[in-house]
Amino acid sequence: MVCRRLIELGHDVDLEETHDFLKASFNYKEVVNENTGEVFKIPKGTSALSTEEFSEYIERVVRFGAEILGIIIPLPNEQMEIF
Protein backbone atom coordinates (compact mmCIF):
# COMPACT_ATOMS: atom_id res chain seq x y z
CA MET A 1 0.00 0.00 0.00
CA VAL A 2 2.85 2.38 0.79
CA CYS A 3 4.52 1.68 -2.55
CA ARG A 4 1.28 2.21 -4.45
CA ARG A 5 0.66 5.52 -2.64
CA LEU A 6 4.21 6.75 -3.28
CA ILE A 7 3.71 6.00 -6.98
CA GLU A 8 0.37 7.85 -6.92
CA LEU A 9 2.23 10.84 -5.46
CA GLY A 10 4.64 10.80 -8.40
CA HIS A 11 7.58 8.87 -7.00
CA ASP A 12 9.31 6.31 -9.21
CA VAL A 13 9.74 3.46 -6.71
CA ASP A 14 9.30 -0.30 -6.68
CA LEU A 15 8.52 -2.68 -3.82
CA GLU A 16 12.17 -3.30 -2.93
CA GLU A 17 12.98 0.41 -2.85
CA THR A 18 9.91 1.05 -0.70
CA HIS A 19 10.95 -1.70 1.71
CA ASP A 20 14.46 -0.22 1.93
CA PHE A 21 12.99 3.24 2.55
CA LEU A 22 10.75 1.96 5.34
CA LYS A 23 13.62 0.09 7.00
CA ALA A 24 15.88 3.15 6.81
CA SER A 25 13.14 5.37 8.20
CA PHE A 26 11.61 3.16 10.88
CA ASN A 27 13.92 0.22 11.62
CA TYR A 28 17.49 1.31 12.13
CA LYS A 29 20.25 1.42 14.68
CA GLU A 30 22.11 4.58 15.45
CA VAL A 31 25.89 4.63 15.35
CA VAL A 32 27.74 7.64 16.72
CA ASN A 33 31.03 8.79 15.23
CA GLU A 34 33.13 9.26 18.36
CA ASN A 35 35.33 11.88 16.70
CA THR A 36 32.59 14.18 15.39
CA GLY A 37 29.51 13.17 17.37
CA GLU A 38 27.66 12.69 14.09
CA VAL A 39 24.89 10.09 14.26
CA PHE A 40 24.42 7.62 11.41
CA LYS A 41 21.24 5.60 10.93
CA ILE A 42 21.94 2.09 9.67
CA PRO A 43 18.88 0.13 8.44
CA LYS A 44 18.29 -3.23 10.11
CA GLY A 45 16.69 -6.23 8.47
CA THR A 46 13.15 -6.99 9.53
CA SER A 47 13.60 -10.78 9.53
CA ALA A 48 15.78 -10.65 12.66
CA LEU A 49 13.24 -8.67 14.70
CA SER A 50 11.42 -10.21 17.63
CA THR A 51 7.63 -10.31 17.48
CA GLU A 52 7.42 -7.25 19.72
CA GLU A 53 10.02 -5.32 17.70
CA PHE A 54 8.26 -6.18 14.45
CA SER A 55 4.92 -5.04 15.88
CA GLU A 56 6.49 -1.71 16.88
CA TYR A 57 7.98 -1.35 13.38
CA ILE A 58 4.58 -2.02 11.79
CA GLU A 59 2.96 0.55 14.10
CA ARG A 60 5.48 3.18 12.97
CA VAL A 61 4.81 2.36 9.29
CA VAL A 62 1.03 2.48 9.83
CA ARG A 63 1.35 5.87 11.59
CA PHE A 64 3.51 7.18 8.70
CA GLY A 65 0.93 5.97 6.21
CA ALA A 66 -1.87 7.77 8.02
CA GLU A 67 -0.08 10.99 8.95
CA ILE A 68 2.10 11.57 5.89
CA LEU A 69 0.60 9.57 3.03
CA GLY A 70 -3.07 9.82 3.98
CA ILE A 71 -3.72 6.08 3.77
CA ILE A 72 -5.14 3.62 6.27
CA ILE A 73 -3.09 0.44 6.47
CA PRO A 74 -5.05 -2.34 8.17
CA LEU A 75 -3.19 -4.45 10.71
CA PRO A 76 -2.77 -8.13 9.78
CA ASN A 77 -5.67 -9.20 11.99
CA GLU A 78 -7.99 -6.48 10.67
CA GLN A 79 -10.23 -6.87 7.64
CA MET A 80 -10.33 -4.08 5.10
CA GLU A 81 -13.72 -2.51 4.66
CA ILE A 82 -14.83 -1.35 1.25
CA PHE A 83 -17.61 1.23 1.17
matplotlib code that plots the C-alpha trace (Angstrom):
import matplotlib.pyplot as plt

x = [0.0, 2.9, 4.5, 1.3, 0.7, 4.2, 3.7, 0.4, 2.2, 4.6, 7.6, 9.3, 9.7, 9.3, 8.5, 12.2, 13.0, 9.9, 10.9, 14.5, 13.0, 10.8, 13.6, 15.9, 13.1, 11.6, 13.9, 17.5, 20.2, 22.1, 25.9, 27.7, 31.0, 33.1, 35.3, 32.6, 29.5, 27.7, 24.9, 24.4, 21.2, 21.9, 18.9, 18.3, 16.7, 13.2, 13.6, 15.8, 13.2, 11.4, 7.6, 7.4, 10.0, 8.3, 4.9, 6.5, 8.0, 4.6, 3.0, 5.5, 4.8, 1.0, 1.3, 3.5, 0.9, -1.9, -0.1, 2.1, 0.6, -3.1, -3.7, -5.1, -3.1, -5.1, -3.2, -2.8, -5.7, -8.0, -10.2, -10.3, -13.7, -14.8, -17.6]
y = [0.0, 2.4, 1.7, 2.2, 5.5, 6.7, 6.0, 7.9, 10.8, 10.8, 8.9, 6.3, 3.5, -0.3, -2.7, -3.3, 0.4, 1.0, -1.7, -0.2, 3.2, 2.0, 0.1, 3.1, 5.4, 3.2, 0.2, 1.3, 1.4, 4.6, 4.6, 7.6, 8.8, 9.3, 11.9, 14.2, 13.2, 12.7, 10.1, 7.6, 5.6, 2.1, 0.1, -3.2, -6.2, -7.0, -10.8, -10.7, -8.7, -10.2, -10.3, -7.2, -5.3, -6.2, -5.0, -1.7, -1.3, -2.0, 0.6, 3.2, 2.4, 2.5, 5.9, 7.2, 6.0, 7.8, 11.0, 11.6, 9.6, 9.8, 6.1, 3.6, 0.4, -2.3, -4.5, -8.1, -9.2, -6.5, -6.9, -4.1, -2.5, -1.3, 1.2]
z = [0.0, 0.8, -2.6, -4.4, -2.6, -3.3, -7.0, -6.9, -5.5, -8.4, -7.0, -9.2, -6.7, -6.7, -3.8, -2.9, -2.8, -0.7, 1.7, 1.9, 2.6, 5.3, 7.0, 6.8, 8.2, 10.9, 11.6, 12.1, 14.7, 15.5, 15.3, 16.7, 15.2, 18.4, 16.7, 15.4, 17.4, 14.1, 14.3, 11.4, 10.9, 9.7, 8.4, 10.1, 8.5, 9.5, 9.5, 12.7, 14.7, 17.6, 17.5, 19.7, 17.7, 14.4, 15.9, 16.9, 13.4, 11.8, 14.1, 13.0, 9.3, 9.8, 11.6, 8.7, 6.2, 8.0, 9.0, 5.9, 3.0, 4.0, 3.8, 6.3, 6.5, 8.2, 10.7, 9.8, 12.0, 10.7, 7.6, 5.1, 4.7, 1.2, 1.2]

ax = plt.figure().add_subplot(projection="3d")
ax.plot(x, y, z, "-o")
ax.set_aspect("equal")
plt.show()
